[in-house]
């Protein structure tokens, strides 16, 4: 299968460059509106970590431009029912906050948690402007990669870069190491899955092949170096599980193409060994190993001896918080406690003082959602991920997306689901950004117009 199947599509914009203007359906009745939606989508992907003011304006534009095409979206997108799910979810959260909140004084901005959690469905909005074409989706992923590394290069300190040689932990100027790691790991998944596109030879001059191969190698090395320096174990676990999840599909594709040969297996093993060696050289393992040993002692003391360790670590903190979360979920499993109530409940708990003073969440997106808005909230997140995964598989089966995009979809969705079991990414901007860029790319690339919908034509007005 080629990088993208061929479908009937032409431009429906006025000013957008041709390489992004192609669409499988008419995105709007006005070329300038399509241009505005596409531009705002790319601005969010690139500027999200550089200027919150600019990004907020662009987010509003993405949202408003899609709403302006609401009738067209409903007629065209078979998954448009998700917009009504988003609306119902927002209404549910508002009802909980208005009538069932156990601590209405919890948040300075009563709408902040509703906005943060509702945004896990916002992948639909950038997805609409991608026009059902994988090429457009890949460009959004590239814009996201630029945004992530622009943030790292502009905010990381000399000490952060020095950690690459000393083996110490670094966060590279972002919220903390866990958030930096999940962003860079998503970039690494994309680089790994789209390696065939970077390294292919057909139809390219030798100079272009050399440049793309060099860019790919540099970005992979940089991603591995930053990821190793963050020393974030849940990200490593997520990457491992994601890799395992893609094995059946990858083997199936290799066998179908007759590429599963001994020579290729040896080459793949050599490449994996090189990556592992580079990872160890840039990031000595003494730091992570010593942290794991300390964590193991704390876990043994908590779970086996039944005592709260005097020396808290990341694993012990999470176990204590998860036990606390399940206790409070059992009290109100349907309605939850309201947005921001988790922080208040933590402050009132008998957990160690360090936890009560330093954390307003329980290091698990699913549990945080459940504590805030009841069982409906984690079910909504699971639904969003399942819709994306099913869309990826169906898009592959009908030839709409390529094998690399399918691999990326499977790997990233599994990875994102796993890491959210160990960190509350949707409390912060990180979870929404990843759903906007990666989720939006997957949703947009697999958007199949309803039967009978006419393909895009040249700009109407």
C-alpha positions in Angstrom: 0.0 0.0 0.0 1.3 3.4 -0.8 1.6 6.2 1.7 -1.9 7.3 1.0 -4.7 5.8 -1.1 -6.0 7.9 -4.0 -9.5 9.5 -3.6 -11.3 12.1 -5.5 -10.5 15.5 -4.0 -9.8 19.0 -5.1 -9.3 22.4 -3.4 -12.0 24.2 -1.5 -9.9 27.1 -0.3 -8.9 30.5 -1.5 -5.3 31.1 -0.2 -4.2 27.8 1.5 -1.2 26.3 -0.4 -2.1 23.4 -2.7 -0.3 20.8 -0.5 -2.8 21.4 2.3 -5.9 22.6 0.3 -7.0 19.2 -0.9 -10.1 17.7 0.7 -12.4 14.8 0.2 -15.4 16.9 1.0 -16.4 20.6 1.0 -15.3 21.8 4.4 -17.3 25.1 4.1 -19.2 27.1 1.6 -16.6 29.9 1.8 -13.0 29.5 0.8 -11.8 32.1 3.3 -13.6 30.3 6.2 -11.7 27.1 5.3 -8.4 29.0 5.1 -9.1 30.5 8.6 -9.9 27.1 10.1 -6.8 25.5 8.7 -4.5 28.4 9.7 -6.0 28.5 13.3 -5.5 24.7 13.6 -1.8 25.0 12.7 -1.3 28.0 14.9 -2.5 26.0 17.9 -0.2 23.1 17.1 2.9 25.3 16.8 2.2 28.0 19.4 0.6 26.1 22.2 3.7 26.2 24.4 5.1 29.5 23.2 2.2 32.0 23.6 -1.0 31.1 25.5 -2.6 34.3 24.4 -2.1 33.6 20.7 -3.1 30.0 21.2 -6.3 30.8 23.0 -7.4 33.1 20.2 -6.6 30.4 17.7 -8.5 27.8 19.7 -11.5 30.0 19.7 -11.2 30.4 15.9 -11.0 26.6 15.4 -14.1 26.1 17.5 -16.1 29.0 15.9 -15.2 28.1 12.3 -16.4 24.5 12.8 -19.6 25.7 14.4 -20.2 28.0 11.4 -20.2 24.8 9.3 -22.3 22.8 11.8 -25.0 21.8 9.3 -22.4 20.7 6.8 -20.5 18.8 9.5 -23.7 16.9 10.5 -24.5 16.0 6.8 -20.9 14.9 6.0 -19.3 13.3 9.1 -20.7 9.9 10.1 -19.3 10.4 13.5 -20.9 13.8 14.0 -22.9 12.2 16.9 -19.7 12.8 18.9 -20.5 16.6 19.0 -23.8 15.8 20.7 -21.9 13.5 23.2 -19.6 16.5 23.9 -22.6 18.8 24.5 -24.3 16.2 26.8 -21.0 15.7 28.7 -20.6 19.4 29.2 -24.2 19.7 30.4 -23.7 16.8 32.8 -20.6 18.5 34.3 -22.4 21.8 34.6 -25.2 20.1 36.5 -22.8 18.4 38.9 -21.0 21.6 39.6 -24.2 23.6 40.0 -26.2 21.2 42.2 -24.1 18.4 43.6 -20.6 19.9 44.2 -19.3 19.0 47.7 -17.0 22.0 47.8 -18.2 24.7 45.4 -15.4 27.0 46.6 -12.8 24.6 45.3 -11.9 26.4 42.1 -11.3 30.1 41.5 -12.8 29.7 38.1 -15.9 27.4 38.4 -15.7 26.6 34.7 -12.0 25.7 34.5 -12.4 22.0 35.1 -15.4 21.7 32.8 -13.4 23.3 30.0 -10.4 21.1 30.7 -12.3 17.9 30.7 -14.6 18.8 27.8 -11.5 19.5 25.6 -10.7 15.8 25.5 -13.3 15.7 22.6 -11.8 18.7 20.8 -9.9 16.4 18.4 -13.0 16.6 16.2 -12.6 20.3 15.5 -9.1 20.2 13.9 -10.0 16.9 12.4 -12.7 18.5 10.3 -10.3 20.9 8.7 -8.0 18.1 7.6 -10.4 17.1 4.9 -10.2 13.3 5.3 -6.7 13.3 3.8 -3.6 11.7 5.4 -1.2 14.2 3.9 -3.0 17.0 5.8 -2.9 14.9 9.0 0.8 14.4 8.7 1.4 18.1 8.4 -0.5 18.7 11.6 1.7 16.1 13.3 4.8 17.9 12.0 3.4 21.2 13.3 3.0 19.6 16.7 6.6 18.3 16.6 7.8 21.8 15.8 5.8 23.2 18.7 7.1 20.6 21.2 10.8 21.0 20.3 10.5 24.8 20.0 9.3 24.8 23.7 12.2 22.6 24.7 14.9 24.6 23.0 13.5 28.0 24.1 12.9 27.1 27.8 15.4 24.4 28.7 18.3 25.5 30.9 22.0 24.7 30.6 21.5 22.3 33.6 18.8 20.5 31.7 21.1 19.8 28.7 23.9 18.9 31.1 21.7 16.1 32.5 22.1 14.3 29.2 25.7 13.6 30.3 25.4 13.3 34.1 22.4 11.0 34.3 20.4 13.4 36.5 16.7 14.1 35.9 15.5 17.1 33.9 12.1 18.6 32.9 13.5 20.9 30.1 11.5 23.9 31.3 8.0 22.5 31.1 5.5 21.6 33.9 7.5 18.6 35.1 9.4 15.7 33.7 6.3 13.6 33.3 4.7 16.1 31.0 7.8 16.7 28.9 8.3 13.0 28.6 4.8 12.3 27.3 5.1 15.0 24.6 8.5 13.8 23.4 7.4 10.2 23.5 4.5 11.0 21.2 7.0 12.6 18.8 9.2 9.5 19.0 6.2 7.2 18.2 5.5 9.3 15.1 9.2 9.3 14.0 9.3 5.5 14.4 6.0 4.8 12.6 6.7 7.2 9.7 10.3 6.1 9.2 9.4 4.6 5.8 8.3 8.0 4.7 11.5 9.7 5.8 13.8 7.0 4.4 12.1 6.0 1.2 14.0 6.4 -2.0 11.4 6.4 -4.8 10.8 9.7 -6.6 13.4 11.7 -4.6 16.7 13.2 -5.5 19.8 11.9 -3.6 20.1 15.3 -1.9 16.6 15.3 -0.6 16.9 11.7 0.6 20.0 12.6 2.5 18.4 15.7 4.1 15.3 13.8 5.2 17.3 10.9 6.5 19.6 13.3 8.5 16.6 15.1 9.9 15.0 11.8 11.0 18.2 10.6 12.7 18.7 13.9 14.5 15.1 14.0 15.7 15.2 10.4 16.9 18.4 10.9 18.7 17.2 14.1 20.3 13.9 12.5 21.3 15.7 9.5 22.9 18.1 11.8 24.7 15.3 14.1 26.2 13.1 11.1 27.0 15.9 9.4 28.8 16.8 12.5 30.8 13.2 12.8 32.1 13.5 9.3 33.6 9.8 8.9 33.6 8.9 5.2 34.1 5.2 5.4 33.1 6.2 6.7 29.7 8.7 3.8 29.2 5.9 1.4 30.3 3.5 3.1 27.9 6.0 2.9 25.0 6.6 -0.8 25.8 2.9 -1.7 25.8 2.3 0.4 22.7 5.1 -1.5 20.9 3.7 -4.8 21.9 0.2 -3.7 20.7 1.5 -2.9 17.3 3.4 -6.2 16.8 0.5 -8.3 15.5 -0.4 -5.6 12.9 3.2 -5.0 11.9 3.9 -8.8 11.5 0.7 -9.1 9.4 1.8 -6.3 7.1 5.4 -7.6 6.7 4.1 -11.1 5.9 1.6 -9.7 3.4 4.3 -7.8 1.6 6.8 -10.7 1.8 9.3 -8.5 3.8 9.6 -10.8 6.9 13.0 -12.2 5.9 16.0 -13.2 8.0 18.0 -10.3 6.6 15.4 -7.8 7.7 15.0 -9.3 11.1 18.8 -9.1 11.6 18.8 -5.5 10.4 15.9 -4.6 12.7 17.7 -6.2 15.6 20.8 -4.3 14.9 18.9 -1.0 14.7 17.2 -1.8 18.0 20.6 -2.5 19.6 22.0 0.8 18.2 19.0 2.7 19.7 19.4 1.0 23.1 23.2 1.7 23.1 22.6 5.3 22.2 20.0 5.6 25.0 22.4 4.2 27.6 25.4 6.3 26.4 23.4 9.6 26.6 21.6 8.6 29.8 23.5 6.5 32.3 21.2 4.1 34.1 22.5 4.6 37.6 19.9 7.3 38.3 16.8 5.4 37.1 18.0 2.1 38.7 18.6 3.8 42.1 15.1 5.4 41.9 13.5 2.1 41.1 15.3 0.5 44.1 14.0 3.2 46.4 10.5 2.9 45.0 10.5 -0.9 45.5 11.5 -0.5 49.2 8.7 2.0 49.7 6.1 -0.2 47.9 7.1 -3.2 50.0 6.8 -1.2 53.2 3.3 0.1 52.2 1.8 -3.1 50.7 3.5 -5.9 52.6 4.2 -4.3 56.0 1.1 -2.1 56.0 3.0 1.0 57.0 3.2 4.4 55.4 6.9 4.9 54.4 8.7 7.9 56.0 10.5 8.5 52.7 7.8 9.1 50.1 8.5 8.4 46.4 6.5 8.6 43.2 5.2 5.1 43.4 4.2 5.3 47.0 2.5 8.6 46.5 0.4 7.2 43.6 -0.6 4.1 45.6 -1.7 6.2 48.5 -3.6 8.6 46.3 -5.3 5.8 44.3 -6.5 4.1 47.5 -7.8 7.5 48.6 -9.5 8.0 45.2 -11.3 4.6 45.3 -12.6 5.3 48.8 -14.2 8.6 47.7 -15.4 7.1 44.4 -17.2 4.5 46.4 -19.1 7.2 48.2 -20.4 8.9 45.1 -19.8 6.6 42.1 -22.5 8.1 39.8 -22.4 11.8 40.5 -18.8 12.4 41.7 -17.8 15.3 43.9 -17.5 18.2 41.4 -14.7 19.8 39.5 -11.8 20.8 41.8 -13.2 18.9 44.8 -10.3 16.4 44.7 -7.9 19.1 45.9 -10.2 20.0 48.8 -10.7 16.4 49.7 -7.0 15.7 49.6 -6.4 18.7 52.0 -8.9 17.3 54.4 -7.6 13.7 54.3 -5.2 12.0 56.6 -2.6 11.4 53.9 1.0 12.5 54.6 1.4 16.3 54.8 3.6 16.4 51.7 0.8 14.9 49.5 -1.9 17.2 51.0 0.1 20.3 50.4 1.6 19.6 47.0 -1.0 17.7 44.9 -4.5 18.6 43.8 -5.0 15.5 41.7 -4.5 11.7 42.1 -2.0 11.0 39.3 -4.6 9.1 37.2 -6.8 10.8 34.6 -9.5 8.2 34.8 -9.7 8.4 38.6 -9.6 12.2 38.6 -12.5 12.3 36.1 -14.4 9.7 38.1 -13.9 11.6 41.4 -15.0 14.9 39.8 -18.0 14.0 37.6 -18.8 10.4 38.4 -18.6 7.3 36.2 -19.8 9.2 33.1 -16.5 11.1 32.9 -14.0 8.2 32.6 -16.5 6.5 30.3 -16.4 9.6 28.1 -12.6 9.5 27.8 -12.7 5.7 27.1 -15.3 6.4 24.4 -13.1 9.1 22.8 -10.1 6.7 22.6 -12.2 3.8 21.3 -13.8 6.0 18.6 -10.3 7.0 17.4 -9.0 3.4 17.5 -12.0 2.1 15.6 -11.7 4.9 13.1 -8.0 4.1 12.5 -8.8 0.4 11.8 -11.7 1.1 9.5 -9.7 3.8 7.7 -6.9 1.2 7.1 -9.4 -1.5 6.0 -11.0 0.8 3.3 -7.6 2.0 2.1 -8.0 5.6 3.3 -4.8 5.7 5.5 -1.4 4.1 5.0 0.3 1.4 7.0 2.5 4.0 8.8 -0.5 6.1 9.8 -2.3 3.0 11.1 0.8 1.9 13.1 0.9 5.4 14.6 -2.7 5.4 15.4 -2.6 2.0 17.2 0.7 2.9 19.1 -0.3 6.4 20.1 -3.8 5.6 21.3 -2.5 2.6 23.4 0.4 4.7 24.7 -1.9 7.6 25.7 -4.4 5.3 27.5 -1.6 3.7 29.5 0.2 6.9 30.6 -3.0 8.5 31.7 -3.3 5.7 34.3 -0.2 7.2 36.0 -0.6 10.9 35.5 -3.5 13.4 35.4 -2.7 15.0 32.0 -6.2 16.5 31.5 -5.9 18.6 34.6 -3.2 20.5 32.6 -2.9 21.7 29.0 -0.8 18.7 28.0 -3.7 16.2 27.7 -5.8 18.5 25.6 -2.8 19.4 23.3 -2.1 15.8 22.6 -5.7 15.1 21.8 -5.8 18.2 19.6 -2.8 17.3 17.6 -2.5 13.5 17.6 -6.2 12.8 18.1 -7.1 15.5 15.6 -4.7 14.0 13.0 -6.1 10.5 13.4 -9.7 11.7 13.4 -9.2 13.9 10.3 -7.2 11.3 8.3 -9.9 8.7 8.8 -13.0 11.0 8.3 -15.0 9.2 5.6 -17.8 11.4 4.1 -21.3 9.9 4.2 -22.4 8.2 1.1 -23.8 10.6 -1.4 -21.8 13.6 -0.2 -20.2 15.4 -3.1 -16.4 15.9 -3.0 -15.0 19.3 -2.6 -15.1 21.6 -5.6 -13.2 24.8 -6.3 -14.0 27.7 -4.0 -17.6 28.8 -4.3 -17.1 32.4 -3.2 
